[in-house]
Amino acid sequence: MTSPTPTSLIRPLVRRLKPYTFGEQPKIRGLIKLNTNENPYPPSPKVLAAIKAATDGRIRRYPDATADGLRLKLAKYHGCASENFIVGNGSDELLALATRAFVNPGQTIQYFTPSYSLYPVLADMHGARRNEVPLAAGCALPPVSELRKQGAWDFRAALTFITTPNAPTGQGCATRELKDLCRAQKGVVVLDEAYVDFARENAFSLALEFPRVLVARTFSKAYSLCFLRVGYFAGHAGLIGAMHKIRDSYNVNGLGQAAAVATLGDLPYYRRNIKRVIATRERLSGQLRALGFVVPPSQTNFIFVLPPKFSAAEWLGRWRENRVLVRWFDKPAIRDSLRITIGTDAEADALLRAARKILSR
């Protein structure tokens, strides 16, 4: 009897799936890593102490299954109830849970483009229909009136993802514009605020105002906990409860929970670091413009630049030759640009020195 080939054991949907492309994790020592939007500054010493303190006899036991201690801290921080929160293994897990909780296969998941490249992967994994709608000129959020006029936007989509501020372009979204869009939608809306700590305003209040709106936050970008993977959703207790039903039993590790609780107890430390990142972002943007780069204003911890003289792909390689790693997306709408994470001042200076060297050749 002939054994089936391995591919015959795999669902056709999975065989066709194009997986999410991760940013390069370099093995080369000394490479300046400005490609994955990590925070250039370490966690608070109090957070590191809390992590070390938790590496005791608790390690052999399961963590708090519902992260109650962290949810209570989040409720106090945001001024609502712990029932309004679910904590995940990074906000990416919660984005996936939202597709499973609120979308039947064949229903519509929609989002603007360009935006977070995980959204189409989640839609394809679930067998949902994708509705991809281009952002307005300059990657701005189109007003509801314009969306109605164009007709491409689905106001009855089962699930809508809106990245705010946007990634990979860095533009911020006005809360009043988001409110108009949330009011018009009939399905669930996720406002993905992964980078909101670096922006001028946030839309958290909309998660408490509209029963169909969820806000996604993460401890990775502003709070230096990428390694431990902690994110959360806030919203109506009914939506949150539905997601709790289908999450993994112990989906957030205990060290991550301890670190996130300690983070919320030392916010002044992180606010100082956020100001440092913003200051470096503005300085780097100005100096790159002086070298001929087109650098739109950013409200994130990265900038999205159109380089001079050479193609973006060529700049990617030349910067890498000079031991600086940035991110290039080989997609039609954005392949002419590069995304640069805001590092320390010293890292920004190294990138600028390399840029001058490349241009001088």
C-alpha positions as CSV (number, residue, x, y, z in Angstrom):
1,M,0.0,0.0,0.0
2,T,1.4,3.3,-1.1
3,S,1.7,5.9,1.7
4,P,0.2,9.3,0.9
5,T,2.5,12.1,0.2
6,P,2.9,14.7,3.1
7,T,1.1,17.4,1.1
8,S,-2.0,15.2,0.8
9,L,-2.4,15.3,4.6
10,I,-2.6,19.1,4.6
11,R,-5.8,21.1,4.2
12,P,-5.9,22.8,0.8
13,L,-6.4,26.1,2.5
14,V,-3.2,25.7,4.4
15,R,-1.3,24.5,1.3
16,R,-2.2,27.7,-0.5
17,L,-1.5,29.9,2.5
18,K,1.3,32.5,2.3
19,P,2.7,32.9,5.8
20,Y,3.5,36.1,7.6
21,T,7.0,37.4,6.8
22,F,8.9,38.2,9.9
23,G,11.6,40.8,10.1
24,E,15.1,39.4,9.9
25,Q,16.6,38.3,13.1
26,P,20.3,38.6,12.3
27,K,23.0,36.3,13.6
28,I,25.8,38.7,12.7
29,R,27.3,40.3,15.8
30,G,27.6,44.1,15.7
31,L,24.8,44.7,13.3
32,I,22.6,47.7,14.2
33,K,19.1,46.3,14.2
34,L,16.6,48.9,13.0
35,N,14.1,46.6,11.2
36,T,11.6,45.3,13.8
37,N,10.4,48.3,15.8
38,E,11.8,47.1,19.1
39,N,12.4,49.7,21.8
40,P,16.1,50.7,22.0
41,Y,16.0,51.1,25.8
42,P,15.7,48.2,28.3
43,P,12.8,47.6,30.7
44,S,12.7,49.5,34.0
45,P,15.1,48.1,36.7
46,K,11.9,47.5,38.8
47,V,10.5,45.3,36.0
48,L,13.7,43.3,35.7
49,A,13.7,42.8,39.4
50,A,10.1,41.6,39.3
51,I,11.0,39.1,36.6
52,K,13.9,37.8,38.6
53,A,11.8,37.5,41.7
54,A,9.3,35.4,39.8
55,T,11.9,32.8,38.9
56,D,11.3,30.8,42.1
57,G,9.1,27.9,43.0
58,R,6.3,29.3,40.9
59,I,8.1,28.2,37.7
60,R,6.8,24.6,38.2
61,R,3.2,25.8,38.5
62,Y,0.8,27.0,35.8
63,P,0.4,30.8,35.6
64,D,-2.8,32.7,36.4
65,A,-5.1,31.4,33.6
66,T,-7.0,34.6,33.1
67,A,-4.2,37.1,34.1
68,D,-6.5,38.5,36.8
69,G,-3.8,40.5,38.5
70,L,-2.8,42.2,35.3
71,R,-6.4,42.8,34.2
72,L,-7.1,44.5,37.5
73,K,-4.0,46.7,37.0
74,L,-5.2,47.5,33.5
75,A,-8.7,48.4,34.7
76,K,-7.3,50.8,37.2
77,Y,-5.0,52.4,34.6
78,H,-7.7,52.8,32.0
79,G,-10.6,53.6,34.4
80,C,-12.9,50.7,33.7
81,A,-13.6,47.1,34.8
82,S,-11.4,44.1,34.6
83,E,-14.2,42.4,32.5
84,N,-13.3,44.8,29.8
85,F,-9.9,43.2,29.2
86,I,-8.4,40.0,27.8
87,V,-4.6,39.5,27.8
88,G,-2.8,37.6,25.1
89,N,0.5,36.1,24.0
90,G,1.2,39.4,22.3
91,S,-1.6,41.4,20.6
92,D,-1.0,39.1,17.5
93,E,-2.7,36.2,19.4
94,L,-5.7,38.4,20.1
95,L,-6.0,39.5,16.5
96,A,-6.2,35.8,15.6
97,L,-8.7,35.2,18.3
98,A,-10.9,38.0,17.0
99,T,-11.0,36.3,13.6
100,R,-12.1,33.1,15.2
101,A,-14.7,34.7,17.5
102,F,-16.4,37.1,15.2
103,V,-16.0,35.8,11.6
104,N,-17.5,32.8,10.0
105,P,-15.5,31.3,7.1
106,G,-16.6,33.1,3.9
107,Q,-17.5,36.3,5.7
108,T,-15.5,39.5,5.2
109,I,-12.4,40.7,7.0
110,Q,-11.4,44.2,5.8
111,Y,-8.6,46.6,6.4
112,F,-6.9,49.5,4.7
113,T,-3.7,49.1,2.6
114,P,-0.9,49.5,3.2
115,S,-1.2,48.3,6.8
116,Y,-0.1,45.5,9.1
117,S,0.8,42.5,6.8
118,L,-0.6,40.0,9.3
119,Y,-4.2,40.9,8.5
120,P,-4.4,39.1,5.1
121,V,-2.7,36.1,6.6
122,L,-5.3,35.9,9.4
123,A,-8.1,36.2,6.8
124,D,-6.6,33.5,4.6
125,M,-6.0,31.1,7.6
126,H,-9.7,31.4,8.5
127,G,-11.1,31.1,5.0
128,A,-12.5,34.6,5.2
129,R,-13.0,37.0,2.3
130,R,-10.5,39.8,2.2
131,N,-11.6,43.4,1.5
132,E,-8.5,45.5,1.0
133,V,-9.2,49.2,0.5
134,P,-6.4,51.7,-0.3
135,L,-5.8,54.6,2.1
136,A,-6.2,58.1,0.8
137,A,-3.4,60.2,-0.7
138,G,-0.5,60.4,1.8
139,C,-1.8,57.2,3.5
140,A,-4.4,59.2,5.3
141,L,-7.6,57.6,6.6
142,P,-10.4,58.4,4.1
143,P,-13.5,60.1,5.6
144,V,-16.7,58.0,5.9
145,S,-18.4,60.2,3.2
146,E,-15.6,59.4,0.7
147,L,-15.8,55.6,1.6
148,R,-19.5,55.6,0.9
149,K,-19.0,57.5,-2.4
150,Q,-16.2,55.1,-3.6
151,G,-18.3,52.0,-2.7
152,A,-15.4,49.6,-2.0
153,W,-15.6,49.8,1.7
154,D,-17.9,47.2,3.4
155,F,-19.8,48.8,6.3
156,R,-21.3,45.4,7.1
157,A,-18.0,43.5,7.2
158,A,-17.9,41.0,10.0
159,L,-14.5,42.3,11.2
160,T,-12.6,45.4,10.4
161,F,-8.9,46.0,11.4
162,I,-7.7,49.6,11.5
163,T,-4.0,50.2,12.4
164,T,-3.8,53.5,14.3
165,P,-1.2,55.0,14.0
166,N,-0.7,53.2,10.8
167,A,2.1,50.7,10.0
168,P,4.3,50.6,8.1
169,T,3.8,54.3,7.1
170,G,3.6,55.9,10.6
171,Q,0.8,58.3,10.0
172,G,-1.5,59.0,12.9
173,C,-5.3,58.9,12.8
174,A,-7.6,61.6,14.4
175,T,-9.9,60.1,17.0
176,R,-12.9,62.0,15.6
177,E,-12.3,60.3,12.2
178,L,-12.1,56.9,13.8
179,K,-15.2,57.6,15.8
180,D,-17.1,58.4,12.6
181,L,-16.0,55.2,11.1
182,C,-16.7,53.1,14.2
183,R,-20.2,54.6,14.3
184,A,-20.9,53.6,10.7
185,Q,-19.7,50.0,11.0
186,K,-22.1,47.2,11.7
187,G,-19.6,44.5,12.5
188,V,-16.7,44.3,15.0
189,V,-14.0,46.9,14.6
190,V,-10.4,46.4,16.1
191,L,-8.4,49.6,16.5
192,D,-4.9,48.3,16.5
193,E,-3.0,50.8,18.7
194,A,0.4,49.0,18.9
195,Y,2.3,52.3,18.4
196,V,-0.1,54.7,20.1
197,D,2.3,55.6,23.0
198,F,4.4,57.5,20.4
199,A,1.4,59.4,19.0
200,R,-0.4,62.6,19.8
201,E,-3.7,61.1,20.6
202,N,-5.4,57.7,21.2
203,A,-8.8,56.2,20.7
204,F,-9.1,54.0,23.8
205,S,-12.4,55.8,24.8
206,L,-14.1,54.3,21.7
207,A,-13.7,50.8,23.1
208,L,-15.9,51.9,26.0
209,E,-18.3,54.0,24.0
210,F,-19.2,51.5,21.2
211,P,-20.1,47.9,22.1
212,R,-18.7,46.7,18.7
213,V,-15.2,48.3,19.1
214,L,-12.1,46.7,20.5
215,V,-8.8,48.4,21.1
216,A,-5.5,46.4,20.9
217,R,-2.5,47.4,22.9
218,T,0.9,45.8,23.4
219,F,3.7,45.8,26.0
220,S,6.3,45.3,23.2
221,K,6.8,48.6,21.5
222,A,6.8,51.3,24.2
223,Y,7.4,49.0,27.2
224,S,10.4,46.9,26.0
225,L,8.8,43.5,26.6
226,C,9.0,41.9,23.1
227,F,10.8,38.9,24.5
228,L,7.9,38.0,26.9
229,R,5.0,38.6,24.4
230,V,2.2,40.4,26.3
231,G,-0.7,42.3,24.7
232,Y,-4.3,43.0,25.5
233,F,-7.6,43.9,24.1
234,A,-10.1,46.3,25.7
235,G,-13.8,46.5,24.9
236,H,-17.3,45.5,25.7
237,A,-17.5,42.6,28.2
238,G,-19.6,40.6,25.8
239,L,-17.0,40.7,23.1
240,I,-14.2,40.1,25.6
241,G,-16.1,37.2,27.1
242,A,-16.5,35.6,23.7
243,M,-12.7,35.7,23.1
244,H,-12.1,34.2,26.6
245,K,-14.1,31.2,25.6
246,I,-11.8,30.2,22.7
247,R,-8.3,31.3,24.0
248,D,-5.8,28.7,25.1
249,S,-6.0,27.7,28.7
250,Y,-2.8,29.3,29.9
251,N,-2.0,31.6,27.0
252,V,0.2,34.2,28.8
253,N,3.2,33.0,30.7
254,G,3.8,33.9,34.3
255,L,7.0,35.9,33.8
256,G,5.2,38.0,31.2
257,Q,2.3,38.7,33.6
258,A,4.7,39.7,36.4
259,A,6.7,42.0,34.0
260,A,3.6,43.7,32.7
261,V,2.2,44.3,36.2
262,A,5.5,45.8,37.3
263,T,5.6,47.9,34.1
264,L,2.3,49.5,35.0
265,G,3.8,50.3,38.4
266,D,6.7,52.3,36.9
267,L,5.2,54.3,34.1
268,P,7.3,57.5,34.6
269,Y,10.4,55.5,33.6
270,Y,8.7,54.5,30.3
271,R,7.3,58.0,29.6
272,R,10.9,59.4,29.7
273,N,12.0,56.7,27.2
274,I,9.1,57.5,24.9
275,K,10.1,61.2,24.9
276,R,13.6,60.1,24.0
277,V,12.4,58.0,21.1
278,I,10.2,60.8,19.8
279,A,13.1,63.3,20.0
280,T,15.4,61.0,18.1
281,R,12.7,60.3,15.6
282,E,12.3,64.0,14.9
283,R,16.1,64.7,14.7
284,L,16.7,61.7,12.4
285,S,13.8,62.7,10.1
286,G,15.1,66.2,9.7
287,Q,18.7,65.0,9.0
288,L,17.5,62.4,6.4
289,R,15.4,65.1,4.7
290,A,18.6,67.2,4.4
291,L,20.2,64.3,2.6
292,G,17.4,64.1,0.1
293,F,15.2,61.5,1.6
294,V,11.4,62.0,1.6
295,V,10.3,61.5,5.2
296,P,6.6,61.9,6.0
297,P,5.7,62.9,9.6
298,S,5.5,59.8,11.9
299,Q,3.6,59.2,15.1
300,T,5.3,55.8,15.8
301,N,8.7,54.6,16.8
302,F,9.7,54.2,13.2
303,I,9.8,56.3,10.0
304,F,8.9,55.3,6.5
305,V,11.3,57.0,4.0
306,L,11.6,57.3,0.2
307,P,15.3,57.2,-0.4
308,P,17.2,59.3,-3.1
309,K,19.5,58.2,-5.9
310,F,19.1,54.4,-5.5
311,S,16.1,52.1,-5.2
312,A,14.9,51.1,-1.8
313,A,16.0,47.5,-2.3
314,E,19.5,48.8,-3.2
315,W,19.6,51.0,-0.1
316,L,18.6,48.0,2.0
317,G,21.6,46.1,0.7
318,R,24.0,49.1,1.0
319,W,23.0,49.9,4.5
320,R,23.4,46.2,5.4
321,E,27.0,46.3,4.0
322,N,27.6,49.1,6.4
323,R,26.2,47.0,9.3
324,V,22.8,48.7,9.5
325,L,19.7,46.7,9.1
326,V,16.4,48.3,8.1
327,R,13.1,46.9,6.6
328,W,12.0,46.7,3.0
329,F,8.6,45.4,1.9
330,D,8.5,43.9,-1.6
331,K,4.9,44.9,-2.2
332,P,3.7,47.1,-5.1
333,A,2.3,50.1,-3.2
334,I,5.3,50.4,-0.8
335,R,8.4,48.8,-2.5
336,D,9.9,52.2,-3.2
337,S,10.2,53.0,0.6
338,L,12.0,51.7,3.6
339,R,10.9,51.4,7.2
340,I,13.5,52.5,9.8
341,T,13.1,51.8,13.5
342,I,14.1,54.6,15.8
343,G,17.0,53.4,17.8
344,T,19.3,55.2,20.3
345,D,20.9,58.5,19.3
346,A,24.2,56.6,18.7
347,E,22.4,54.1,16.3
348,A,20.7,57.0,14.5
349,D,24.1,58.6,14.0
350,A,25.6,55.4,12.7
351,L,22.7,55.1,10.1
352,L,23.3,58.7,9.0
353,R,27.1,58.2,8.7
354,A,26.4,55.2,6.5
355,A,23.9,57.1,4.4
356,R,26.4,59.9,3.8
357,K,29.0,57.3,2.8
358,I,26.6,55.6,0.4
359,L,25.6,58.9,-1.2
360,S,29.2,60.0,-1.6
361,R,29.9,57.0,-3.7
